[in-house]
Amino acid sequence: MKAEDFIQSSATVRIYETKLLNSQFLARMAEAKDFEEAMKMLSETVYQGPLSRIDDPRNYGQALDEELTKTYETVREMNQGKHIYNFQTLRYSFHNLKVLVKEHILGEDFSGILSKLGTVDPTEVRAQLKSGSYNYDVEFMDYVKAVMDDYEKYNDPQRIDIMLDKFYLKEALKYAEKMNFKLFVEYAKDLTDVSNIKSILRAKNQHKDLEFVKGILVDTGRVDPEFLLTIYYEDIETILERLLTTSISSVIKDELDNYRMTGRLQAIEKALENHLMDRVKESKGITYGPEILFAYLQSKEAEIKNLRIILTSKLNGLSNEDIRERLRDGYV
């Protein structure tokens, strides 16, 4: 895979980018007087088609999912686009593995919460889970086997999510290194750092012990998990201050005062997620290459996440100020 393989697709994606909803539009939607007005604004955008196919406006999630799936399929059909699709949909693949393992254990059908995105074949995974015989030529089946072995040993459903989350982050870095483009490797490492820091902060709030924390941290980022373990028993403010000595310092620094005033971690988590988008924005200076396709998919993900926040908040009667606080940074 070479940057030159993406000359034509990069030009096409730059055109698609012009249809992304910018931060000014999302801000206006957040200021809409109610859910109905927000939906009316959205129906005048590229979401018009998907929205016209739902029976009830409150089922807007179906329309957002349809638009997201269409975007991913468009990129996958581009020259070499399947590589970008496969990397970006890894989290959907591992979501589906969680669902399939749990439905097997519980003897239920969870088809309704499977994602249409990703590379996992539910039929194949179900068949191998049922037979107990694993074909490692099928993608990710070694991870499924490891999770099932662990469940038989510990009988702890929580470990299913923990293990597959760790496998996802390791797979993301492995795939990024195989693609051999700097942005993907840096992004995969950022994913681990953001995940690890969010995990220790949540574990701290839930009063989890050190053994639990050891089990959830992943070693594919820049911030050493051993360092995170040494600071775990500090209070949260001190943990954040100690993180100022790491590669994630600029993210924490901007929100530390906010935490000191409010005692709320939401702003820290939001800043960590925005850090990932900052990495994606590095592609803006690239003329052509896989990074442009990746950034477009990330941008659509961020756009749809913000639309969900706005519409859900409007339905639940949240104030405009509360909505603005919840919105994440976009690409445009």
DODRENBA-322179 format. One record per atom (N, C-alpha, C, O): x, y, z. Coordinates in pm, whole numbers, plus 50000, padded with zeros to 5 digits. Last residue first. Layout:
# residues N
XYZ ...
***
This chain:
# residues 332
485565195451101 485355207851026 484615217951113 484335229051069 485855175351285 486955177251190 486825190551117 487825196351076 484845183051626 484705176751494 485905179951408 486865186351452 484775176651976 485365183751861 485105175851733 485155163551733 481575169252129 482995166752103 483475174951985 482675179651904 479215181752367 479675180252229 481175178352219 481955184752290 478615187452631 478765173352593 479335171552453 479875160952422 478265214352650 479335208252729 479615193952685 480735189052700 475975218052494 477275223252446 478435216752521 479475213852462 474065206852667 474355200552537 475715205052487 476515196852441 474035224852877 474425210952903 474805203852773 475745195952769 473075247152737 474415247552798 474915233352825 476075230252799 470495239752672 471455241952565 472885241952619 473805237252552 469295213652895 469505227652857 470525228552745 471325219452724 467265185252812 468475191352867 468625205552817 468145209052709 465035169652732 464845182852789 466055189152853 465905197652941 465295146352597 465265145352743 465195158952811 465275159852934 465425154452334 464315145852375 464165145652527 463055144752579 467865168152344 466615175552318 465405167352362 464465172752421 469615146852387 469495157252489 468215165252470 467555168852567 469325133152148 468965126552273 468755136852384 467815135652463 470315152951973 468935148251962 468465141252089 467335143152133 473015156952064 472055167952052 470625162852056 469805167852133 474125130952055 474135138652180 473065149452175 472305151152270 473815124751785 473135116651887 473045124352019 472015124252085 475515144151676 474085144451645 473285136251746 472205140351788 477975135151776 477445148051820 475955149351790 475215155051870 478165111051633 478165110851780 477585123951834 476785123751927 478265120851375 477105113151417 477035112051569 475945112151626 480785134051381 479565141151344 478335133851397 477465139951458 482505112951438 482375123951533 481095131751508 480395135651602 482165097351205 481885091651336 481635102851439 480685102251516 483095115351015 481685111151011 481275105151144 480155107451192 485775116551092 484955128651095 483465125251095 482675131351167 486625090851041 486655095851179 485745108151194 485055109751294 486365090950765 485565081750845 485505086350991 484455085751055 488275110750704 486885112550665 485965103450746 484905107750792 490645099650796 490125111750860 488665114150827 487895118850910 490885078350612 490745075750755 490125087750827 489215086350908 491315092450378 490145083850390 489845080850536 488685080850579 493715104750446 492565113050411 491275104950421 490255110050468 495575084550485 495185092650599 493905100750571 493115103150662 496285074250242 495255067250318 494735075350437 493615073350483 496645103050019 497145091950100 496015085650178 494905091050182 497435136949936 496785124249906 497425113349992 498595114250031 498215159750086 497565161149955 496825148449917 495695149149869 497865169350424 498305158950330 497525160350199 496305161850201 496905185150622 498035190250544 498555180550441 499575183050377 494975170350745 494555181950665 495685187350578 495435193350473 495895151150913 495755147450773 495375159250684 495445158350562 495715160451167 497025161551103 496935158350954 497805162450876 493275153651265 493355166251192 494715168451126 494865177151041 493815131351421 493195129451289 493365141951204 493585140951083 494705143651655 495625135251578 495105133551435 495875134351340 492355155551737 493495164051703 494515156351620 495105161651527 490865133151802 490495140751683 491625150151641 491835152451522 492185126052038 492195116851925 491835124051795 492435121451691 491525147852195 492935145552161 493055136052042 493915137751956 488875143852248 489225154352152 490685153052107 491025156751995 489155124452446 488555120752318 488875131152210 489125127552095 490295140452646 491025128852596 490475124452461 491245120952371 488245158752690 489535163552637 490355152052581 491035153652479 486305141952800 486035148752673 487345153352609 487525151952488 487565135053037 487275124652939 487005130652801 487425125252699 487635160453158 488885153253131 488655142653024 489445141352931 484925165953185 485745174653101 487075168053065 487575169852954 484095146253366 483575146153229 484455154553135 484685150853020 484825146953628 485795141253534 485335141953389 486105138653298 484475173053864 483855164253765 484885159753661 485695167653614 485265192654034 485365178954082 484745168853987 484515157354025 485325219953975 484045212753970 484075198854032 483045193854077 487935229654011 486795238054047 485505229954061 484675232754148 489585209353926 489775214554061 488555222754107 488205222754224 488735206653660 488465195853755 488575200953899 487765197353984 489725230653559 488285228053554 487925217153654 486935218353726 492435226553587 491795237053667 490285235053672 489645237353775 492765206353392 493035203653534 492355213953624 491775210353727 492545210253123 491305207553196 491505205553346 490545203353419 495065214353018 494005223652981 492745222053065 491955231353078 496545192153111 496815205653161 495655215153135 495305223153222 495765169852962 495375170953103 495485185353152 494625190153226 496955175452716 495525172752723 495015174952865 493975181252886 499635177852773 498935189552718 497425187752726 496685197552742 500395151652863 500335163152955 499505174752902 498755180952977 500895127952752 499505132452743 499315145452821 498175149752843 503425120352809 503185125452674 501765130752657 501475137352557 503795131853156 503745121953049 503465128552914 503295140752905 503505148553365 504885144953330 504945135253213 506035130853174 500875150553417 501485162053347 502935159153309 503515166453229 500175130053578 500075127653433 500665139253352 500925137753233 500255141853824 501375133053787 501355130053637 502405127853577 497795154953818 499025162953823 500225154453782 501125159353713 496075133053823 496075142053706 497335150353702 497895152653595 496705123154078 496915114853958 496995123653834 497875121853750 495835144554234 497275141554229 497595132654108 498625134454044 493075142254191 493775154554152 495275152154141 495925157054048 492545116554299 492395119154155 493135131754112 493765131854006 495125104854527 493795110254498 493755114654352 494795116254288 496975074054467 496905088354494 495455092954475 494655085954414 496975048454374 496425050654508 496505065254553 496125068454666 498205050254119 496775047154131 496215050454269 495065054854278 500805053754058 500085065854103 498625062854135 497885071854174 501695029053976 502365035254092 501605047354144 501735050954261 500155024253749 499905016253870 500525022753994 499955022154102 501315041653570 499915043753608 499575035953735 498795040653818 503805029553542 503715042953601 502285045553650 502085051053758 503035006453411 503635005353545 503605018753617 503405019253739 502175015853162 501185011053259 501735009753400 501015011653497 503555045053027 503875031953083 502805027653184 502545034853280 502305059652744 502345060952890 502485047052951 501645038352929 502035050552486 503275057352523 503425058352675 504545058152727 500635017252437 500645031852426 501995037652460 502995030452464 500344990452487 500644994352348 500615009552329 500555014252215 499594976952721 500974982052709 501344986652568 502524986852533 496704982852923 497304977352801 498644984252777 498804996052809 494784974053214 495724982753143 496394975253028 496624963253034 493244955753351 492594963353243 493564971953162 493214976653054 494694943253553 494054935053451 493474942753335 493224936853229 495444963453723 496484956353647 495874948753530 496464947753422 492934968553837 493544978453746 494634971953662 494734974753543 492624946054000 491664948553891 492284957953789 492174955653668 494724950154176 494744938254091 493774939953973 494064935753861 493964972854318 495084973754223 495124961754129 495524963154013 490334976354327 491654973954384 492724973554274 492414973754155 488015003754281 488554990754243 489944988954303 490664998754326 486345025954323 487085020054436 487565005854404 487534997054490 485275040154122 484525028254163 485215020454275 484745009954318 487165059554078 485835063654123 485015051954176 484175053654264 489195042853979 489385050354103 488045054554161 487815053254282 488095034653740 488345024553844 488525031253980 488075026154082 488115059053604 486835052653636 487005042353748 486165041353838 490885062953589 490045072953654 488695067153693 488175069953801 491725040653447 492165042153587 491325052553660 491075051153780 490365044753200 490115032853281 490545034753426 489825031053518 491425068053096 490005067653130 489705055853223 488885057053315 494015057753058 493795068753153 492325069353194 492005071153311 493615037452867 494225034552997 493915045353101 493595042353216 492475051552649 491745040652714 492295038052854 491535036752949 494565069152585 493245074452623 492455063852699 491835066852801 496555050352518 496755059952627 495425065352677 495185066052797 495345036752300 495695029652423 495855039252540 495345036752649 495075057652114 493905050052158 494175043052290 493335043152381 497735064552068 496855073952138 495615066752194 495175069452306 498475042451917 499085044552049 498255054352133 498105052452253 496905047151692 496705034851768 497315036051908 496745031152005 498015071451603 496625071051648 496375058651733 495705059551837 500565063451527 500405073251634 498985072951690 498795074051811 499865045951319 500595040951435 500425050451553 500165046151665 498605063651143 497855052351197 498535046751322 497865043151419 500645081951078 499425086651144 498665075151209 498125076751319 502655066550942 502875072051075 501575075551147 501425072551265 502065035550796 501895049950781 501875056150921 501145051351009 501955007050790 503215014350777 503045029050736 503785034150652 500244986150814 499934995950711 501135005150686 501305010350575 501394973651033 501394966550904 501104976150789 501654974650680 500794991851230 502204989651194 502314982351061 503244984850984 498014988451238 498605001451200 500054999851157 500475005851058 497784962451332 497284965651199 497894978751148 498254979851031 498894965851588 499474956151494 499054959451351 499874959151260 497124984351701 498534988151680 499194978751579 499964983151494 494764968951697 494814981951630 496254986151602 496564990751492 495414947251859 495174944951717 495254958051638 495764958251526 495504960052107 496714953652053 496594951351903 497554953351828 492854968252128 493914978352126 495224972552072 495954979351999 491534942952128 491244953152027 492384963152016 492824966251905 492494930852358 492844925052228 492604935152116 493384935852020 491234947552545 492704947052537 493154941452403 494084946652342 488564941352493 489024955252480 490554955652467 491084963252387 488574914352558 488384918152418 488754932752394 489204936152285 489004915652838 489954908852750 489814913352605 490814915952538 486754930452926 488114934952955 489104928752858 489954935652802 484554914852841 484754928352791 486194932952808 486784938652717 485124891652995 484944890852849 485204904552787 485984905752692 485074898253260 486394896053199 486304894953047 487294897052978 482424898053324 483094910953312 484434909653242 484884918753172 481744870953361 481374877753235 482094891153215 482344895153102 483514845853490 483304860153518 483014867453387 483934869953309 484594820053518 483144822053517 482764836553550 481834839153626 487254812153509 486864821753612 485344823953623 484864829053724 487464791453313 488304791253434 487724799853545 487704795753661 485704798053114 485574784753175 486364783953306 485984776753398 486774822853046 485444822153109 485244808653177 484664807953286 489194815452929 489204823653050 487874822753123 487834821853245 488264802252705 489074794952802 489084802352936 488974796253042 487004823852577 486214812452623 486964804152726 486374799452823 489234839952519 488164845052605 487334833552661 486994833452779 490674823352346 491294827852472 490234832752570 490324830152690 488834820852134 489254808952210 489844813152345 489534806952447 488804847352043 487574841252094 487904829052180 487324827152287 491414849851952 490954858052064 489694852152127 489554851952249 491394832051744 492314829351854 491934837651977 492094833252091 489614843851569 489144832251644 490114828451756 489704822151853 490354865451408 490064868051550 489624855751629 489284857051746 489524850151101 489994862151172 489454862951314 488254861351338 490314816651058 489244826651059 489674838051150 490144835851262 492344800051117 492454807050990 491364817750976 491484826850893 491654786851342 492414799151360 492724806251228 493304817151228 488794773051428 489624774051309 490364787351313 489764797951292 487904753851706 488224767151653 489184766351535 490234759951541 485194738351842 486384735751761 486714748451683 485904753151603 482794741951953 483944741652044 485234738551974 486254736252039 480424744351819 481154731751804 482284730451906 482694719351941 479674770451893 478774759151919 479524745851915 479284737151998 481784785651798 481464785651941 480624773451977 480834767152081 481514780551526 482714775751596 482514775751746 483004766851816 479044792551471 479244778251441 480444772751518 480394761551570 479524819251539 478524811351613 478754796351594 478674788551689 481414825951343 481794826251485 480814817951568 481234810351656 479844823251109 481054815151128 481444814451275 481774803751327 477864842351151 477504828451127 478684819151155 478534808651217 479264867051175 478544861251289 478224846451272 478304838851368 482304876051075 481164868551018 480424861851133 480904851751186 483824907551105 483444894951171 482224888951102 481244895851075 484494932251016 484844920950929 484464907450990 484764897050932 482384962051027 483434953051072 483584941150978 482914940150876 478834968551071 480194972051030 481194961951085 480894954351177 476504962751184 476644958851044 478064961250993 478444956550886 476604949951518 476854960751422 476954954951281 477424943751261 474054935051714 475244933451631 475384945351537 474394950251483 471684936551842 472704946251883 474034943951812 475044950151847 470074916551738 469624930451729 470654940751769 470534952451735 471174892051805 471374897251669 471044912051659 471654919351581 471284876852033 471534891152046 471764897751909 472464907851899 469674850752168 469964856552037 470084871752051 469094878552079 471154829552427 470154838852375 470584844052238 471734842052196 472934815952592 471964808452514 470844817152459 469704812552446 474994827352727 473654828852786 472584820952711 471464819452759 477174821252563 477204817552705 475794817452765 475444808652843 476334832552320 476624818252330 476574813652475 476004803152505 476134859152383 474904852052347 475114836952351 474194829452383 478844864452439 477844865252547 476554858052510 475934851552595 480014861252186 480464852952299 479404852752409 479094842252464 478644881052042 478524866952003 478954857552115 478334847152137 479424904952171 478004901252161 477864886252135 477054879552198 482204904752132 481634904852268 480194899752266 479804891452348 482274905851852 482794894051921 482264893352064 481924882552112 481224931351811 480454919751767 480954906851832 480164898051863 483334946551912 482004947551972 481194935251937 480544929252023 485234939751725 485394934651861 484124936451943 483864928652035 484194952751500 484454938351496 484544932651637 483984922051665 484214978851589 482924972451564 483084957251558 482224949851604 486934983151603 486164983851728 484764977851711 484204972351806 487684980751335 488134970851433 487294971251559 486974960751615 487134999351143 485994991651197 486424980851295 485614972451334 489565009951066 488625018651136 487455010851198 486865015451295 490754987950935 491374994151054 490355001851135 490275000451257 488954982850726 489264972350823 489854978250951 489504973951061 489005007550585 487765002350643 488074992250754 487514993050863 491615007450499 491185018150590 489905013650661 489745015750781 491534985250334 492494985750444 492094996150548 492214993950668 489634991550143 489304981050239 490274981050357 489894977250468 490695009749966 489885014750076 489565004250181 489275007650296 492035003949739 492745001749866 491935006049987 492445006050099 489685023449581 490945016349561 491725015949693 492035026349751 486495020349752 487535028049685 488795019449669 488945009249736 484775005949908 484775003149765 485835010949688 486055008249570 485075017250162 485565003650138 485665000449990 486554992849950 483755041550132 485215041450145 485765027550115 486815026150052 481105032150117 481655040450009 483185040150014 483835038649910 480785019850362 480755011550240 481345019150121 481995013250036 480855042150533 481885031850541 481945023350414 483025020150364 478515055150448 479815061850440 480945051750442 481885052550362 476535036650510 476735040550370 478105046950352 478785044450252 476755036650790 477045024450715 477325027750569 478255022250510 475885062850844 477245058550880 477655046150800 478765045450750 473255062450752 474205071650691 475645067450721 476515068250635 472185043050926 472155040950781 473185049850712 473905045350623 472495055251175 473215042851146 473275040250995 474305035850944 470715076451145 472145079251165 472975066951133 474035067951072 468325062251123 468775070651011 470265073751023 470995073550923 468195050451374 468225041951255 468755049851134 469525044551054 467975072451543 469175064251547 469315055351426 470425052751379 465425082451522 466485088951443 467775080651440 468575081851347 463005075851625 463875064951579 465015070351493 465505063551402 461535098051659 462325093651774 463215081651742 464065077851822 460075100051424 461285108351441 462165104051558 463375106051556 459045070051282 458895078651398 460165086751415 461255080951419 459755056951048 458335059051077 458105069351187 457095076451187 462275066350811 461895061550945 460445065350974 459965075750930 463005077350572 462665063050572 462355057550712 462205045450729 463845102950596 462545100950531 462085086450536 460925083450509 466375099750699 465315104150790 463935101850729 462975099250801 467865092550466 467665082950575 466525086850670 465795078150717 467525118250322 467075105250271 466845095150383 465745089550394 468675138350492 467275139050448 466745125350404 465655121350445 471275140550555 470515130450629 469045130050586 468265122150640 472375161950433 472555148950367 471785137850437 471655126850383 469715184450544 471115181150516 471185167850441 470175162950392 467265189250647 467655197550533 469115195350494 469695203350421 466965174950875 466305169650755 466635177850630 466315173650519 468095190851070 468865179451020 468285174150890 469025169350804 466025209251116 467315214051066 468105202451004 468705204050897 464125191551218 463835198851094 465135203951032 465325203150911 465325183951456 465125174051350 464845180651216 465275175751112 465185208051595 466495202251565 466385192051453 467235191651364 462435210651620 463185220551543 464555215251505 465035217651394 461875188351782 461265189651649 462035199451561 462265196951443 463245194052022 463625182551939 463115184051796 463845181351701 463645230152047 463165217052091 463615206251992 464285209151892 465105252351967 464205253652084 463705240252135 463385238952253 468625248751908 467225247351864 466315247051986 466685242252093 471245248251979 470455259652028 468985258851986 468195267452024 472225226651846 472215225951992 471355237052052 470815235652162 472135236951589 471235226051626 471115224951777 470025222651830 474225255251611 472855260151588 471835249451623 470785252551679 476345237551643 476045247051750 474625252551735 473915254451834 476305224951398 475985217151517 475665226251635 474815222951718 477105246751238 475785240651219 475375232851343 474235233851389 479685250851337 478685261651346 477275256051330 476355260251401 481055227551277 480785230551418 479745241551433 478985241651530 479505212350981 480565219251056 480105222751197 478945221151233 478895181850836 478275192650913 479335199250999 479985192651081 480205174950510 480195172550654 479575184450725 479715195850680 480505181350250 479135178650295 479065175250444 477975173050498 483145183150201 482395195750195 480955193850243 480265203550273 484025157050195 484235164850317 483425177650319 483055182650425 483635149249934 482695144550036 482815152750164 481815155250232 485925160949825 484605165849784 483565161749888 482715169849927 487865145449943 487885159849970 486545166249929 486095175849992 487275120949826 486935123049967 486945137950003 486125142450083 488345124749569 486905122249587 486475125349730 485435131649753 491045127349628 490335138549564 488835137049581 488125146849605 491505102049731 491705113849816 490975125849759 490345133449833 491095085749511 490155084849624 490295096849717 489315101349776 493345093149352 491965095549306 490975095349423 490115104149431 495515086149527 495405099349463 493955102249425 493415112749461 496225062849652 495065070049704 494875083849640 494155092249693 498565052049574 497355044049547 496085051849579 494995047849538 500505068249676 500065070849539 498805062949502 498085066649410 501095056849918 500295069149918 499715071749780 498605076749766 500695021049899 501485033249885 500555045349882 499385044249847 500854988050000 500005000050000 500885012450000 501715014250089 
***
